[in-house]
């Protein structure tokens, strides 16, 4: 094999390895989120998603009932109890009277208490407590045990999220914000990109340089000035400073620099001969843009649509600042925070809520993925 062929083969293998790594980086978190969303809450709180197929171990405590449940037996007086319910498949491995003596007794072994009574804890969670004399305790003793629980999968987390008040409305609100905030920047950016790519006017390069510079400006720096601008406009026109219109305009402004840059690069790479032939045939700029540039620019348009849709759908900051909260305004990201509670008590439902939230972006990405790479490479190769 020649050195050139060997180098080509090595480069191909390297590219395949990089693709596999990128796919894993995208896929593993999504799989982990899906697995976590269908796990039992108790298991989810003590182990990671990668251990979902193995039994989980935990230390628990159980208090026996009062003396009024005792029954006479051949050996004296007996108290029988069950730690687990009938549907539980958990298995007790060891147990003891205190947390420090948790491993003193194996399941099925009998312990003699200080009062002479005998207690047995079986691996299925059944307890037998026998005494020669009647039990007189008002409060039952505690039993500490090590339990192994087989993997449990359930849809209860999804049911809890979907049945929660406001989730359906938040889902609709997110669509209301995302769809216009995706198409408005594309529409404006397409016209601007065509002008920067094919029209000749003074200051064209200056405007292009400013647009490129705006891409690197942090979003957080412009939140307060833009909000004040909307407040001033609202004071004059009577338009509220926090509404769907303001959040659409905010997302449009924040998304335009990247959109114009991406589309301009793609449009500038289109074959020059076709555009010049259309000029010579008497076509106007608008006719060329509508009938030639837009159809040829679909990969770049779809690529930006994916970026913008994912960004707006998963956004929390811009929606909180320019839309606010309340009935008819709360989006999914805000609703998930409300479901967690002020202290994060219900954090285990975050996995199911997050997967419900990303289901739509995943569908959008998969349906438009064939344009994604082509759009990312826009302008890298000059058309002939």
VOGU-3710 file (C-alpha; in Angstrom, 3 decimals, decimal comma):
1> xxxxxxxxxx> 0,000/0,000/0,000  1,371/3,420/-0,966  1,952/6,187/1,561  -0,762/8,307/-0,062  -3,327/5,489/0,126  -2,374/4,769/3,726  -2,801/8,442/4,631  -6,197/8,527/2,930  -7,329/5,429/4,812  -6,069/6,841/8,119
11> xxxxxxxxxx> -7,921/10,098/7,512  -11,134/8,206/6,735  -10,829/6,157/9,929  -10,178/9,330/11,921  -13,265/10,983/10,470  -15,390/7,939/11,304  -14,048/7,929/14,859  -14,852/11,617/15,253  -18,376/11,063/13,945  -18,901/8,206/16,405
21> xxxxxxxxxx> -17,642/10,358/19,281  -19,940/13,226/18,301  -22,926/10,889/18,002  -22,181/9,467/21,460  -21,878/12,942/22,955  -25,324/13,755/21,581  -26,951/10,402/22,284  -25,722/9,343/25,733  -27,239/12,297/27,653  -30,554/11,827/25,861
31> xxxxxxxxxx> -30,624/8,103/26,623  -29,726/8,803/30,245  -32,529/11,330/30,516  -35,034/8,887/29,004  -34,002/6,040/31,317  -34,144/8,298/34,370  -37,598/9,543/33,418  -39,123/6,038/33,616  -37,352/4,908/36,800  -38,979/4,643/40,215
41> xxxxxxxxxx> -38,563/7,835/42,254  -36,906/6,104/45,198  -34,342/4,360/42,996  -33,722/7,516/41,001  -32,777/9,369/44,182  -30,128/6,840/45,290  -28,452/5,692/42,042  -27,605/6,894/38,556  -29,355/5,932/35,340  -26,453/3,682/34,304
51> xxxxxxxxxx> -27,379/1,329/37,180  -31,037/1,151/36,178  -30,830/-2,548/35,269  -29,199/-3,615/38,545  -30,778/-3,985/41,962  -30,358/-0,949/44,192  -29,342/-1,192/47,843  -30,454/1,176/50,564  -30,694/1,380/54,331  -34,171/1,813/55,727
61> xxxxxxxxxx> -35,887/1,868/59,107  -39,288/0,551/60,148  -41,194/0,930/63,418  -43,267/-1,994/64,680  -46,909/-1,484/65,679  -48,226/-0,993/69,225  -49,129/-3,791/71,608  -52,844/-3,722/70,678  -52,203/-5,842/67,528  -50,834/-8,838/69,442
71> xxxxxxxxxx> -52,575/-12,208/69,306  -52,248/-15,284/71,562  -50,253/-18,192/70,125  -48,883/-21,579/71,169  -45,596/-19,942/72,163  -47,149/-17,050/74,081  -48,110/-13,780/72,422  -47,345/-12,894/68,817  -47,120/-9,704/66,781  -46,986/-10,196/63,012
81> xxxxxxxxxx> -46,291/-7,339/60,631  -45,198/-6,657/57,056  -42,626/-4,052/56,084  -43,453/-4,109/52,371  -46,755/-4,077/50,549  -47,987/-7,044/48,537  -46,653/-5,676/45,211  -43,132/-5,003/46,422  -40,354/-7,309/45,236  -37,715/-5,904/47,588
91> xxxxxxxxxx> -35,511/-8,322/49,522  -34,023/-7,737/52,969  -30,425/-8,937/53,277  -29,450/-7,906/56,834  -31,108/-6,184/59,766  -30,538/-5,046/63,336  -32,005/-3,032/66,230  -29,882/0,074/65,525  -28,208/1,710/62,562  -24,782/0,660/63,838
101> xxxxxxxxxx> -25,848/-2,998/64,177  -27,495/-3,077/60,773  -25,444/-6,079/59,641  -25,644/-8,144/62,843  -28,452/-10,401/61,667  -29,105/-11,932/58,274  -32,651/-12,178/56,952  -34,461/-15,052/58,670  -32,288/-15,002/61,805  -33,822/-14,481/65,236
111> xxxxxxxxxx> -32,748/-11,853/67,755  -33,475/-11,962/71,498  -34,425/-8,575/72,925  -33,647/-7,292/76,408  -37,103/-8,245/77,709  -36,645/-11,855/76,581  -38,893/-11,577/73,521  -37,668/-12,891/70,184  -37,913/-11,144/66,827  -37,391/-12,549/63,349
121> xxxxxxxxxx> -37,203/-10,470/60,149  -37,508/-12,488/56,943  -36,157/-11,462/53,553  -39,666/-10,850/52,194  -40,218/-8,178/54,864  -42,435/-10,232/57,191  -41,779/-9,782/60,921  -42,599/-12,183/63,750  -42,221/-10,944/67,325  -42,887/-13,510/70,066
131> xxxxxxxxxx> -43,041/-13,038/73,851  -44,010/-15,335/76,721  -45,836/-12,489/78,468  -48,352/-10,065/76,970  -46,795/-7,065/75,193  -47,249/-3,835/77,122  -45,323/-1,307/75,016  -47,059/1,870/73,833  -44,553/2,473/71,087  -43,020/-0,285/68,985
141> xxxxxxxxxx> -39,254/-0,634/68,559  -37,495/0,251/65,347  -35,934/-2,204/62,935  -33,060/-1,107/60,716  -32,521/-3,150/57,578  -30,533/-3,338/54,364  -32,844/-3,812/51,407  -32,175/-4,806/47,805  -34,761/-3,525/45,370  -34,972/-4,904/41,810
151> xxxxxxxxxx> -35,176/-2,400/38,961  -38,567/-0,748/38,725  -39,777/1,205/35,724  -42,949/3,240/35,712  -44,737/6,024/33,847  -45,871/7,687/37,078  -43,398/10,539/36,605  -44,927/11,353/33,219  -48,438/11,115/34,615  -47,544/13,489/37,420
161> xxxxxxxxxx> -46,076/16,037/35,030  -48,859/15,828/32,436  -51,587/16,029/35,087  -49,972/19,004/36,810  -51,891/22,224/36,500  -50,581/24,578/33,834  -48,384/22,148/31,894  -50,675/21,939/28,864  -51,047/25,690/28,735  -47,279/26,151/29,082
171> xxxxxxxxxx> -46,749/23,763/26,168  -49,034/25,890/23,971  -47,369/29,094/25,183  -43,972/27,718/24,184  -45,241/27,053/20,659  -46,716/30,555/20,573  -43,320/32,027/21,397  -41,152/29,692/19,330  -42,842/29,574/15,929  -42,950/33,349/15,245
181> xxxxxxxxxx> -39,545/33,839/16,892  -38,137/31,314/14,410  -39,726/32,524/11,170  -39,464/36,295/11,704  -35,630/36,306/11,946  -35,384/34,007/8,926  -37,552/36,340/6,848  -35,626/39,478/7,779  -32,220/37,814/7,606  -32,875/36,393/4,138
191> xxxxxxxxxx> -33,482/39,855/2,660  -30,488/41,340/4,486  -28,223/38,455/3,469  -29,139/38,852/-0,198  -28,391/42,555/-0,059  -24,995/41,970/1,553  -24,127/39,188/-0,873  -25,267/40,520/-4,272  -26,160/44,210/-4,036  -23,505/46,880/-4,248
201> xxxxxxxxxx> -23,926/49,940/-2,010  -21,768/52,152/0,181  -20,991/50,822/3,631  -21,765/47,199/2,736  -18,549/45,874/4,249  -19,010/48,074/7,319  -22,474/46,643/7,962  -21,142/43,124/7,460  -18,320/43,743/9,949  -20,780/45,090/12,513
211> xxxxxxxxxx> -23,019/42,045/12,117  -20,071/39,707/12,633  -19,090/41,686/15,722  -22,599/41,442/17,182  -22,400/37,629/17,094  -19,874/37,630/19,934  -21,735/40,140/22,138  -23,101/38,309/25,221  -26,870/38,193/25,367  -26,923/39,204/29,034
221> xxxxxxxxxx> -25,328/42,588/28,280  -28,274/43,722/26,182  -31,204/42,512/28,280  -31,665/45,624/30,407  -31,109/48,192/27,601  -33,568/46,390/25,310  -36,127/46,070/28,108  -35,839/49,788/28,840  -36,305/50,504/25,136  -39,510/48,462/25,106
231> xxxxxxxxxx> -40,683/50,268/28,240  -40,086/53,666/26,604  -41,895/52,560/23,449  -44,750/51,236/25,559  -45,052/54,533/27,402  -45,551/56,279/24,058  -47,672/53,742/22,196  -49,432/52,047/25,096  -47,946/48,654/24,174  -47,055/46,560/27,254
241> xxxxxxxxxx> -43,338/46,129/27,845  -43,827/42,395/28,487  -45,928/40,577/25,921  -45,653/38,086/23,100  -44,746/40,883/20,689  -41,819/42,006/22,834  -40,450/38,479/23,267  -40,764/37,882/19,498  -38,863/41,094/18,792  -36,244/40,248/21,417
251> xxxxxxxxxx> -35,576/36,802/19,977  -35,519/38,315/16,500  -32,890/40,868/17,476  -30,737/38,331/19,302  -30,924/35,822/16,455  -30,432/38,138/13,466  -26,596/38,500/13,522  -25,958/34,770/13,240  -28,798/34,345/10,739  -27,556/37,101/8,447
261> xxxxxxxxxx> -23,968/35,867/8,629  -24,936/32,268/7,896  -27,287/33,087/5,020  -24,986/35,702/3,520  -22,126/33,186/3,315  -24,358/30,649/1,619  -25,886/33,105/-0,852  -22,464/34,480/-1,754  -21,330/30,963/-2,657  -24,096/30,461/-5,214
271> xxxxxxxxxx> -23,021/30,396/-8,897  -22,407/33,952/-10,054  -23,166/33,196/-13,703  -26,801/32,362/-12,948  -27,358/35,642/-11,104  -25,688/37,700/-13,833  -27,717/35,955/-16,526  -30,905/36,852/-14,696  -29,776/40,497/-14,538  -29,132/40,549/-18,276
281> xxxxxxxxxx> -32,595/39,094/-18,912  -34,112/42,049/-17,068  -34,994/40,394/-13,770  -35,222/42,653/-10,728  -33,515/41,993/-7,422  -36,819/40,966/-5,882  -37,562/38,497/-8,683  -34,086/36,977/-8,440  -34,396/36,721/-4,668  -37,828/35,081/-4,705
291> xxxxxxxxxx> -37,445/32,746/-7,687  -33,764/31,806/-7,549  -32,011/32,646/-4,280  -34,631/31,368/-1,856  -35,074/27,932/-3,481  -31,292/27,477/-3,732  -30,798/28,608/-0,105  -33,071/26,050/1,513  -30,195/24,138/3,220  -28,974/27,304/4,949
301> xxxxxxxxxx> -32,510/28,401/5,834  -33,312/25,015/7,334  -30,017/24,947/9,217  -30,697/28,277/10,885  -34,297/27,275/11,546  -33,003/24,313/13,569  -30,641/26,511/15,566  -33,237/29,180/16,238  -36,021/26,731/17,085  -33,855/24,834/19,579
311> xxxxxxxxxx> -32,611/28,059/21,138  -36,039/29,638/21,573  -37,760/26,422/22,678  -35,216/25,814/25,446  -34,922/29,456/26,451  -35,703/30,576/29,977  -33,916/33,899/30,411  -35,388/35,846/27,494  -38,901/34,526/28,178  -38,656/35,467/31,856
321> xxxxxxxxxx> -37,423/38,992/31,061  -39,555/39,945/28,056  -42,680/37,806/28,566  -42,965/37,461/32,314  -45,091/34,959/34,188  -48,733/34,383/34,799  -51,647/32,720/33,100  -51,156/32,588/29,362  -47,451/33,537/29,571  -45,552/30,784/31,384
331> xxxxxxxxxx> -43,453/28,667/29,014  -42,320/25,074/29,576  -38,941/25,935/31,056  -40,589/28,160/33,663  -43,321/25,603/34,328  -40,752/22,901/35,066  -39,156/25,151/37,671  -42,547/25,711/39,287  -43,154/21,953/39,395  -39,948/21,499/41,377
341> xxxxxxxxxx> -41,274/23,639/44,201  -39,513/26,430/46,047  -37,147/23,974/47,747  -36,725/21,513/44,911  -38,696/18,822/46,737  -39,994/17,278/43,510  -36,712/17,268/41,624  -37,169/13,628/40,550  -39,924/14,610/38,099  -37,514/16,961/36,362
351> xxxxxxxxxx> -36,281/14,117/34,133  -39,713/13,294/32,766  -40,600/16,962/32,437  -37,354/17,689/30,626  -37,863/14,771/28,228  -41,380/15,962/27,454  -39,897/19,386/26,767  -37,153/18,128/24,418  -39,435/15,754/22,504  -40,478/18,469/20,051
361> xxxxxxxxxx> -36,909/19,731/19,363  -35,784/16,148/18,743  -38,549/15,675/16,163  -37,629/18,972/14,480  -33,934/18,102/14,383  -34,446/14,591/13,024  -36,870/15,769/10,363  -34,457/18,462/9,097  -31,115/16,827/9,771  -30,339/16,314/6,085
371> xxxxxxxxxx> -30,047/20,097/5,752  -28,066/20,522/8,947  -24,556/19,642/7,759  -25,075/21,337/4,416  -26,115/24,502/6,191  -23,149/24,374/8,575  -20,795/24,147/5,593  -22,456/27,109/3,887  -19,920/29,160/2,003  -17,006/26,788/2,565
381> xxxx> -16,875/25,888/-1,133  -17,265/28,515/-3,811  -19,738/27,587/-6,498  -18,600/27,362/-10,094
//
